[in-house]
Amino acid sequence: MGPSALFRPLGGLWTLLALVAAIAGLLASALGESHLSPLFFASAAVSGIPGILMLTATRGMRMSATAVDAVLLALIAWSITPAFASIPLYLSGFFTLPDAIFEAYSALTTTGATLAEPQDLPRIFILWRALLGWTGGYSTLVLATAVFAALDKDLPAIRRSALLTIRPDNVFSHLGVAARRIALIYALLTALVMIGLMFAGNDLFSATVLAMGGLSTTGTMPDLPAGAFSTFNLTVFWVVLAALCGSLNVSLFWDALRDKATIRDPDLIGLLALVIGTGLIFFIATGDDLIVHTANAALLVSTSGYHVGNDVFPVALLALFVIMIGGAAASTTGGVKVTRILMLWKRMGSELAVLADPSSVMPVSFRGRETKDRSLIAVWSYGLAFAAVLGLGAFVVALFDNAFEASFIATVSALANAGPVFDQVTGEELAWTSLSEKARTALIPVMILGRLEVIAALTAIWAIFLRR
């Protein structure tokens, strides 16, 4: 990977963050909180100046990078960039430096874990959370088109489409086109949900925060009237719809314009089965409103962290299991991804058939393509890596004077990028504040690993040690 392939994308990302921070500074004045505007302009300067310098220095240079190079770049970007976003939170005095950093990393990785209720913060900080989460969700989708499609070149987990056409020897070959197409889809979906939420009776500010938080699956909440999410209503409907859109493979939206057969994609079938199955189990456990339980099941699958009603999940272990699965590949959700689970399910059926008739040959196919054994081994490797990071993370967090149960739930929530679920499963408001400062800091790398898809991040780390 040449210098231009490293510095130019990083400069572009930092410039984008500077633009978002500058917009937030202007919006602070519009919200009547102009005294906070300079804090966002400071963040814009700190990230924008080096970003613009890197873009200028690499202008005209040819960029070329392999998938592993791009993952390494993404690891560097996710490790550094959120620190710039923490500047307004820290300078405001509402958060200590460690807490401000935790909030920023949580927002940009779309984890959504928070240490303060929306009613206790200025409105611009709520909007800042939503903007960071929305930007992080978009970055995740672009990362999926540039990196994961190349890493999974032999694996049909990533849906092949005109949107996701990548040359493994140079992942930047199609990045610009894909980034623009994704931006169009992402912006249109956000606008449609915002309009729907406004028709549901929400003001522009609340509709914007909920639309961004839902589509990016960050779960950002504005200061809503009491009982706004206590039962299924029109606002909840639009939030659930946004979260489900964020759970889908982004290429489905592009392909659906040309091919109506897209609705039979295994991702959609798997997500639907997971939502209905989880909702029915919740209903059987309590006998309460089936619609509310189904909505909560959809929100769990999306790893957004929104929750309908005031009660904890009736089957806490199931809730944790569902967020560990997550949505489809190339979506804004966290987790292992339902696509990989479907592939392993098919593999299990093939193995059982061979056991029943040892002379038979049962190849595994997915999306009409035969899946090679090395591809299935890669899926198993991902599952094992996910479990290893989960176990190690829970152990480390438990070392900082925390009960293992709370440490495990917090680690699951962080790794699946579903931070609010920690509050909902434990039944505590702001459960993240019950963890020590050191424990929360230790979970920041877990959030990054979850956002980067564990096996890809570990591949990048391994590559660092293998380079001469």
BELHUBEL-V320894 format. One record per residue. RES is the residue in three letters. PHI is phi as a letter, one per 40 degrees, with the letter a starting at -180 (NA if undefined). PSI is psi in whole degrees, 0 to 359 (999 if undefined). OMEGA is omega in whole degrees, -180 to 180 (NA if undefined). Layout:
res:RES phi:PHI psi:PSI omega:OMEGA
res:RES phi:PHI psi:PSI omega:OMEGA
This chain:
res:MET phi:NA psi:121 omega:-180
res:GLY phi:c psi:170 omega:-180
res:PRO phi:d psi:321 omega:-178
res:SER phi:c psi:324 omega:-180
res:ALA phi:c psi:338 omega:178
res:LEU phi:c psi:309 omega:-170
res:PHE phi:c psi:327 omega:-177
res:ARG phi:c psi:310 omega:176
res:PRO phi:c psi:322 omega:179
res:LEU phi:c psi:319 omega:177
res:GLY phi:c psi:321 omega:178
res:GLY phi:c psi:319 omega:179
res:LEU phi:c psi:316 omega:-179
res:TRP phi:c psi:326 omega:176
res:THR phi:c psi:321 omega:177
res:LEU phi:c psi:316 omega:178
res:LEU phi:c psi:322 omega:178
res:ALA phi:c psi:320 omega:178
res:LEU phi:c psi:316 omega:179
res:VAL phi:c psi:319 omega:179
res:ALA phi:c psi:320 omega:178
res:ALA phi:c psi:319 omega:177
res:ILE phi:c psi:318 omega:178
res:ALA phi:c psi:322 omega:178
res:GLY phi:c psi:319 omega:178
res:LEU phi:c psi:321 omega:-180
res:LEU phi:c psi:331 omega:177
res:ALA phi:d psi:319 omega:177
res:SER phi:c psi:319 omega:180
res:ALA phi:c psi:331 omega:180
res:LEU phi:c psi:5 omega:180
res:GLY phi:g psi:21 omega:-180
res:GLU phi:b psi:49 omega:-175
res:SER phi:c psi:338 omega:179
res:HIS phi:c psi:343 omega:179
res:LEU phi:c psi:351 omega:-178
res:SER phi:d psi:315 omega:-178
res:PRO phi:d psi:333 omega:-179
res:LEU phi:c psi:322 omega:179
res:PHE phi:c psi:326 omega:176
res:PHE phi:c psi:327 omega:176
res:ALA phi:c psi:318 omega:177
res:SER phi:c psi:320 omega:179
res:ALA phi:c psi:321 omega:-180
res:ALA phi:c psi:317 omega:-177
res:VAL phi:c psi:322 omega:180
res:SER phi:c psi:328 omega:-175
res:GLY phi:c psi:321 omega:-177
res:ILE phi:c psi:306 omega:177
res:PRO phi:c psi:328 omega:179
res:GLY phi:c psi:314 omega:-180
res:ILE phi:c psi:321 omega:178
res:LEU phi:c psi:318 omega:180
res:MET phi:c psi:321 omega:178
res:LEU phi:c psi:319 omega:-180
res:THR phi:c psi:318 omega:-177
res:ALA phi:c psi:332 omega:-177
res:THR phi:b psi:10 omega:-178
res:ARG phi:c psi:132 omega:178
res:GLY phi:g psi:351 omega:180
res:MET phi:c psi:146 omega:178
res:ARG phi:c psi:132 omega:180
res:MET phi:b psi:133 omega:177
res:SER phi:a psi:132 omega:-179
res:ALA phi:a psi:145 omega:175
res:THR phi:c psi:174 omega:-180
res:ALA phi:c psi:318 omega:180
res:VAL phi:c psi:321 omega:176
res:ASP phi:d psi:317 omega:-178
res:ALA phi:c psi:323 omega:177
res:VAL phi:c psi:320 omega:177
res:LEU phi:c psi:318 omega:176
res:LEU phi:c psi:316 omega:180
res:ALA phi:c psi:321 omega:179
res:LEU phi:c psi:317 omega:178
res:ILE phi:c psi:316 omega:-178
res:ALA phi:c psi:313 omega:-179
res:TRP phi:c psi:336 omega:-179
res:SER phi:c psi:334 omega:-174
res:ILE phi:b psi:314 omega:-169
res:THR phi:d psi:315 omega:-179
res:PRO phi:d psi:336 omega:179
res:ALA phi:c psi:324 omega:177
res:PHE phi:c psi:323 omega:-177
res:ALA phi:c psi:343 omega:-179
res:SER phi:c psi:348 omega:-174
res:ILE phi:d psi:310 omega:180
res:PRO phi:c psi:322 omega:-178
res:LEU phi:c psi:318 omega:-179
res:TYR phi:c psi:314 omega:-177
res:LEU phi:c psi:337 omega:-180
res:SER phi:c psi:337 omega:-178
res:GLY phi:g psi:358 omega:179
res:PHE phi:c psi:337 omega:-177
res:PHE phi:b psi:147 omega:169
res:THR phi:c psi:168 omega:-179
res:LEU phi:c psi:312 omega:178
res:PRO phi:c psi:321 omega:-180
res:ASP phi:c psi:323 omega:178
res:ALA phi:c psi:319 omega:178
res:ILE phi:c psi:318 omega:178
res:PHE phi:d psi:314 omega:-180
res:GLU phi:c psi:317 omega:-177
res:ALA phi:c psi:314 omega:179
res:TYR phi:c psi:322 omega:179
res:SER phi:c psi:319 omega:-179
res:ALA phi:c psi:311 omega:-175
res:LEU phi:c psi:330 omega:177
res:THR phi:c psi:4 omega:-178
res:THR phi:g psi:22 omega:178
res:THR phi:c psi:318 omega:175
res:GLY phi:g psi:9 omega:175
res:ALA phi:c psi:137 omega:-176
res:THR phi:b psi:155 omega:-177
res:LEU phi:b psi:6 omega:-178
res:ALA phi:a psi:139 omega:177
res:GLU phi:c psi:151 omega:-177
res:PRO phi:c psi:328 omega:-179
res:GLN phi:c psi:346 omega:-179
res:ASP phi:c psi:2 omega:-175
res:LEU phi:b psi:154 omega:170
res:PRO phi:d psi:151 omega:-176
res:ARG phi:c psi:329 omega:-178
res:ILE phi:c psi:331 omega:178
res:PHE phi:c psi:327 omega:175
res:ILE phi:c psi:315 omega:178
res:LEU phi:c psi:325 omega:178
res:TRP phi:c psi:318 omega:175
res:ARG phi:d psi:313 omega:-178
res:ALA phi:c psi:318 omega:179
res:LEU phi:c psi:317 omega:179
res:LEU phi:c psi:315 omega:179
res:GLY phi:c psi:319 omega:180
res:TRP phi:c psi:318 omega:177
res:THR phi:c psi:318 omega:178
res:GLY phi:c psi:323 omega:177
res:GLY phi:c psi:317 omega:178
res:TYR phi:c psi:317 omega:179
res:SER phi:c psi:324 omega:178
res:THR phi:c psi:318 omega:180
res:LEU phi:c psi:319 omega:178
res:VAL phi:c psi:320 omega:178
res:LEU phi:c psi:321 omega:180
res:ALA phi:c psi:321 omega:-179
res:THR phi:c psi:328 omega:-174
res:ALA phi:c psi:326 omega:-170
res:VAL phi:b psi:303 omega:-173
res:PHE phi:c psi:327 omega:177
res:ALA phi:c psi:327 omega:179
res:ALA phi:c psi:319 omega:178
res:LEU phi:c psi:324 omega:-179
res:ASP phi:c psi:35 omega:-174
res:LYS phi:c psi:333 omega:179
res:ASP phi:b psi:5 omega:-173
res:LEU phi:b psi:124 omega:-178
res:PRO phi:c psi:17 omega:177
res:ALA phi:c psi:326 omega:176
res:ILE phi:c psi:122 omega:-178
res:ARG phi:c psi:129 omega:179
res:ARG phi:c psi:129 omega:178
res:SER phi:a psi:174 omega:177
res:ALA phi:c psi:336 omega:180
res:LEU phi:c psi:325 omega:-176
res:LEU phi:b psi:69 omega:178
res:THR phi:b psi:105 omega:-172
res:ILE phi:b psi:137 omega:170
res:ARG phi:c psi:121 omega:-177
res:PRO phi:d psi:332 omega:-179
res:ASP phi:c psi:344 omega:177
res:ASN phi:a psi:95 omega:-175
res:VAL phi:c psi:348 omega:178
res:PHE phi:c psi:2 omega:-176
res:SER phi:c psi:329 omega:-175
res:HIS phi:b psi:6 omega:-171
res:LEU phi:c psi:316 omega:-177
res:GLY phi:c psi:314 omega:180
res:VAL phi:c psi:313 omega:-179
res:ALA phi:c psi:319 omega:-179
res:ALA phi:c psi:320 omega:179
res:ARG phi:c psi:320 omega:179
res:ARG phi:c psi:318 omega:179
res:ILE phi:c psi:320 omega:179
res:ALA phi:d psi:319 omega:179
res:LEU phi:c psi:312 omega:180
res:ILE phi:c psi:313 omega:-176
res:TYR phi:c psi:316 omega:-179
res:ALA phi:c psi:319 omega:-180
res:LEU phi:c psi:315 omega:179
res:LEU phi:c psi:318 omega:179
res:THR phi:c psi:316 omega:-180
res:ALA phi:c psi:318 omega:180
res:LEU phi:c psi:317 omega:179
res:VAL phi:c psi:320 omega:177
res:MET phi:d psi:315 omega:180
res:ILE phi:c psi:316 omega:178
res:GLY phi:c psi:318 omega:179
res:LEU phi:c psi:326 omega:178
res:MET phi:c psi:321 omega:175
res:PHE phi:c psi:336 omega:178
res:ALA phi:c psi:358 omega:175
res:GLY phi:h psi:6 omega:179
res:ASN phi:c psi:148 omega:176
res:ASP phi:c psi:172 omega:-175
res:LEU phi:d psi:320 omega:-178
res:PHE phi:c psi:309 omega:-179
res:SER phi:c psi:320 omega:180
res:ALA phi:c psi:321 omega:179
res:THR phi:c psi:313 omega:-179
res:VAL phi:c psi:315 omega:-179
res:LEU phi:c psi:321 omega:179
res:ALA phi:c psi:315 omega:179
res:MET phi:c psi:317 omega:-180
res:GLY phi:c psi:327 omega:180
res:GLY phi:c psi:312 omega:-176
res:LEU phi:c psi:326 omega:178
res:SER phi:c psi:356 omega:-177
res:THR phi:f psi:36 omega:176
res:THR phi:c psi:330 omega:179
res:GLY phi:g psi:25 omega:180
res:THR phi:c psi:133 omega:-178
res:MET phi:b psi:132 omega:169
res:PRO phi:c psi:180 omega:178
res:ASP phi:c psi:90 omega:-177
res:LEU phi:c psi:160 omega:175
res:PRO phi:d psi:152 omega:-180
res:ALA phi:d psi:134 omega:178
res:GLY phi:g psi:6 omega:-178
res:ALA phi:c psi:329 omega:-180
res:PHE phi:b psi:19 omega:-177
res:SER phi:c psi:339 omega:179
res:THR phi:a psi:169 omega:-179
res:PHE phi:c psi:125 omega:179
res:ASN phi:a psi:187 omega:-175
res:LEU phi:c psi:324 omega:177
res:THR phi:c psi:314 omega:179
res:VAL phi:c psi:322 omega:179
res:PHE phi:d psi:312 omega:-178
res:TRP phi:c psi:325 omega:177
res:VAL phi:c psi:317 omega:178
res:VAL phi:c psi:318 omega:179
res:LEU phi:c psi:317 omega:179
res:ALA phi:c psi:316 omega:-179
res:ALA phi:c psi:321 omega:178
res:LEU phi:c psi:322 omega:176
res:CYS phi:c psi:320 omega:177
res:GLY phi:c psi:338 omega:-179
res:SER phi:c psi:346 omega:-175
res:LEU phi:c psi:153 omega:173
res:ASN phi:d psi:124 omega:-174
res:VAL phi:c psi:333 omega:-179
res:SER phi:c psi:339 omega:179
res:LEU phi:c psi:322 omega:-179
res:PHE phi:c psi:322 omega:179
res:TRP phi:c psi:316 omega:-177
res:ASP phi:c psi:331 omega:-178
res:ALA phi:c psi:337 omega:178
res:LEU phi:c psi:339 omega:-176
res:ARG phi:b psi:331 omega:-172
res:ASP phi:b psi:110 omega:-179
res:LYS phi:c psi:343 omega:179
res:ALA phi:c psi:352 omega:179
res:THR phi:d psi:332 omega:-177
res:ILE phi:c psi:348 omega:178
res:ARG phi:c psi:12 omega:-179
res:ASP phi:c psi:140 omega:-180
res:PRO phi:d psi:328 omega:178
res:ASP phi:d psi:313 omega:-179
res:LEU phi:c psi:318 omega:-180
res:ILE phi:c psi:316 omega:179
res:GLY phi:c psi:317 omega:179
res:LEU phi:c psi:317 omega:180
res:LEU phi:c psi:316 omega:180
res:ALA phi:c psi:320 omega:-180
res:LEU phi:c psi:319 omega:179
res:VAL phi:c psi:311 omega:-178
res:ILE phi:c psi:317 omega:-180
res:GLY phi:c psi:315 omega:179
res:THR phi:c psi:317 omega:178
res:GLY phi:c psi:319 omega:180
res:LEU phi:c psi:320 omega:179
res:ILE phi:c psi:318 omega:176
res:PHE phi:c psi:318 omega:-179
res:PHE phi:c psi:316 omega:179
res:ILE phi:c psi:324 omega:-178
res:ALA phi:c psi:333 omega:-175
res:THR phi:b psi:329 omega:-175
res:GLY phi:g psi:11 omega:-179
res:ASP phi:c psi:198 omega:-176
res:ASP phi:c psi:117 omega:-179
res:LEU phi:c psi:324 omega:-179
res:ILE phi:c psi:317 omega:179
res:VAL phi:c psi:316 omega:-180
res:HIS phi:c psi:322 omega:178
res:THR phi:c psi:321 omega:177
res:ALA phi:c psi:316 omega:178
res:ASN phi:c psi:324 omega:177
res:ALA phi:c psi:318 omega:178
res:ALA phi:c psi:320 omega:179
res:LEU phi:c psi:327 omega:176
res:LEU phi:c psi:314 omega:180
res:VAL phi:d psi:324 omega:-180
res:SER phi:c psi:349 omega:-175
res:THR phi:f psi:27 omega:-179
res:SER phi:c psi:329 omega:179
res:GLY phi:g psi:358 omega:173
res:TYR phi:c psi:155 omega:-176
res:HIS phi:a psi:134 omega:179
res:VAL phi:c psi:131 omega:-178
res:GLY phi:g psi:172 omega:-176
res:ASN phi:b psi:358 omega:-177
res:ASP phi:c psi:159 omega:175
res:VAL phi:c psi:167 omega:179
res:PHE phi:c psi:134 omega:-176
res:PRO phi:c psi:332 omega:178
res:VAL phi:b psi:91 omega:-173
res:ALA phi:c psi:320 omega:-178
res:LEU phi:c psi:323 omega:178
res:LEU phi:c psi:320 omega:179
res:ALA phi:d psi:317 omega:179
res:LEU phi:c psi:321 omega:180
res:PHE phi:c psi:319 omega:-177
res:VAL phi:c psi:317 omega:-179
res:ILE phi:c psi:334 omega:175
res:MET phi:c psi:334 omega:175
res:ILE phi:c psi:306 omega:178
res:GLY phi:g psi:194 omega:-176
res:GLY phi:c psi:212 omega:-176
res:ALA phi:c psi:163 omega:172
res:ALA phi:c psi:153 omega:-179
res:ALA phi:f psi:40 omega:174
res:SER phi:b psi:179 omega:179
res:THR phi:c psi:1 omega:-178
res:THR phi:c psi:165 omega:173
res:GLY phi:c psi:197 omega:178
res:GLY phi:g psi:179 omega:-180
res:VAL phi:c psi:331 omega:-179
res:LYS phi:g psi:133 omega:-177
res:VAL phi:c psi:333 omega:180
res:THR phi:c psi:316 omega:-180
res:ARG phi:c psi:323 omega:178
res:ILE phi:c psi:319 omega:179
res:LEU phi:c psi:321 omega:179
res:MET phi:c psi:318 omega:178
res:LEU phi:c psi:326 omega:177
res:TRP phi:c psi:318 omega:178
res:LYS phi:c psi:322 omega:178
res:ARG phi:c psi:320 omega:179
res:MET phi:c psi:317 omega:178
res:GLY phi:c psi:321 omega:178
res:SER phi:c psi:318 omega:-180
res:GLU phi:c psi:320 omega:179
res:LEU phi:c psi:322 omega:179
res:ALA phi:c psi:321 omega:179
res:VAL phi:c psi:323 omega:177
res:LEU phi:c psi:323 omega:180
res:ALA phi:c psi:328 omega:180
res:ASP phi:b psi:89 omega:-174
res:PRO phi:d psi:339 omega:-179
res:SER phi:c psi:353 omega:-177
res:SER phi:c psi:159 omega:175
res:VAL phi:b psi:118 omega:-175
res:MET phi:b psi:86 omega:178
res:PRO phi:c psi:151 omega:179
res:VAL phi:c psi:126 omega:177
res:SER phi:b psi:149 omega:180
res:PHE phi:a psi:129 omega:-175
res:ARG phi:f psi:38 omega:176
res:GLY phi:g psi:8 omega:179
res:ARG phi:b psi:139 omega:177
res:GLU phi:c psi:134 omega:-177
res:THR phi:c psi:125 omega:-180
res:LYS phi:c psi:155 omega:-180
res:ASP phi:c psi:322 omega:-179
res:ARG phi:c psi:330 omega:177
res:SER phi:c psi:319 omega:178
res:LEU phi:c psi:326 omega:175
res:ILE phi:c psi:322 omega:178
res:ALA phi:c psi:322 omega:178
res:VAL phi:c psi:316 omega:177
res:TRP phi:c psi:320 omega:180
res:SER phi:c psi:320 omega:178
res:TYR phi:c psi:314 omega:180
res:GLY phi:c psi:318 omega:179
res:LEU phi:c psi:320 omega:178
res:ALA phi:c psi:320 omega:178
res:PHE phi:c psi:314 omega:-180
res:ALA phi:c psi:321 omega:-180
res:ALA phi:c psi:315 omega:179
res:VAL phi:c psi:321 omega:178
res:LEU phi:c psi:311 omega:-179
res:GLY phi:c psi:315 omega:180
res:LEU phi:c psi:318 omega:179
res:GLY phi:c psi:315 omega:179
res:ALA phi:c psi:322 omega:179
res:PHE phi:c psi:315 omega:-179
res:VAL phi:c psi:316 omega:180
res:VAL phi:c psi:322 omega:180
res:ALA phi:c psi:337 omega:179
res:LEU phi:c psi:337 omega:-177
res:PHE phi:c psi:53 omega:173
res:ASP phi:f psi:36 omega:177
res:ASN phi:b psi:147 omega:176
res:ALA phi:c psi:144 omega:-175
res:PHE phi:c psi:324 omega:-179
res:GLU phi:c psi:311 omega:179
res:ALA phi:c psi:322 omega:179
res:SER phi:c psi:320 omega:-180
res:PHE phi:c psi:314 omega:-179
res:ILE phi:c psi:318 omega:179
res:ALA phi:c psi:319 omega:-179
res:THR phi:c psi:319 omega:176
res:VAL phi:d psi:314 omega:-179
res:SER phi:c psi:319 omega:-179
res:ALA phi:c psi:316 omega:-177
res:LEU phi:c psi:327 omega:178
res:ALA phi:c psi:1 omega:-178
res:ASN phi:f psi:45 omega:-180
res:ALA phi:b psi:58 omega:-173
res:GLY phi:d psi:313 omega:-178
res:PRO phi:c psi:340 omega:-180
res:VAL phi:c psi:330 omega:177
res:PHE phi:d psi:317 omega:178
res:ASP phi:c psi:318 omega:-173
res:GLN phi:c psi:324 omega:-180
res:VAL phi:c psi:320 omega:-179
res:THR phi:c psi:341 omega:-179
res:GLY phi:g psi:14 omega:180
res:GLU phi:b psi:139 omega:172
res:GLU phi:c psi:135 omega:-179
res:LEU phi:f psi:50 omega:180
res:ALA phi:c psi:335 omega:-180
res:TRP phi:c psi:334 omega:179
res:THR phi:c psi:344 omega:178
res:SER phi:c psi:342 omega:176
res:LEU phi:c psi:149 omega:177
res:SER phi:c psi:160 omega:-180
res:GLU phi:d psi:321 omega:180
res:LYS phi:c psi:322 omega:180
res:ALA phi:c psi:317 omega:179
res:ARG phi:c psi:321 omega:179
res:THR phi:c psi:322 omega:180
res:ALA phi:c psi:337 omega:-179
res:LEU phi:c psi:349 omega:179
res:ILE phi:c psi:313 omega:176
res:PRO phi:c psi:330 omega:179
res:VAL phi:c psi:318 omega:177
res:MET phi:c psi:316 omega:-179
res:ILE phi:c psi:316 omega:178
res:LEU phi:c psi:318 omega:178
res:GLY phi:c psi:319 omega:-178
res:ARG phi:c psi:326 omega:-178
res:LEU phi:c psi:2 omega:-171
res:GLU phi:g psi:110 omega:-166
res:VAL phi:d psi:311 omega:-173
res:ILE phi:c psi:326 omega:178
res:ALA phi:c psi:317 omega:179
res:ALA phi:c psi:317 omega:179
res:LEU phi:c psi:327 omega:176
res:THR phi:c psi:318 omega:179
res:ALA phi:c psi:317 omega:179
res:ILE phi:c psi:318 omega:179
res:TRP phi:c psi:320 omega:-179
res:ALA phi:c psi:329 omega:179
res:ILE phi:c psi:318 omega:-178
res:PHE phi:c psi:338 omega:-179
res:LEU phi:c psi:341 omega:-178
res:ARG phi:c psi:144 omega:178
res:ARG phi:c psi:999 omega:NA
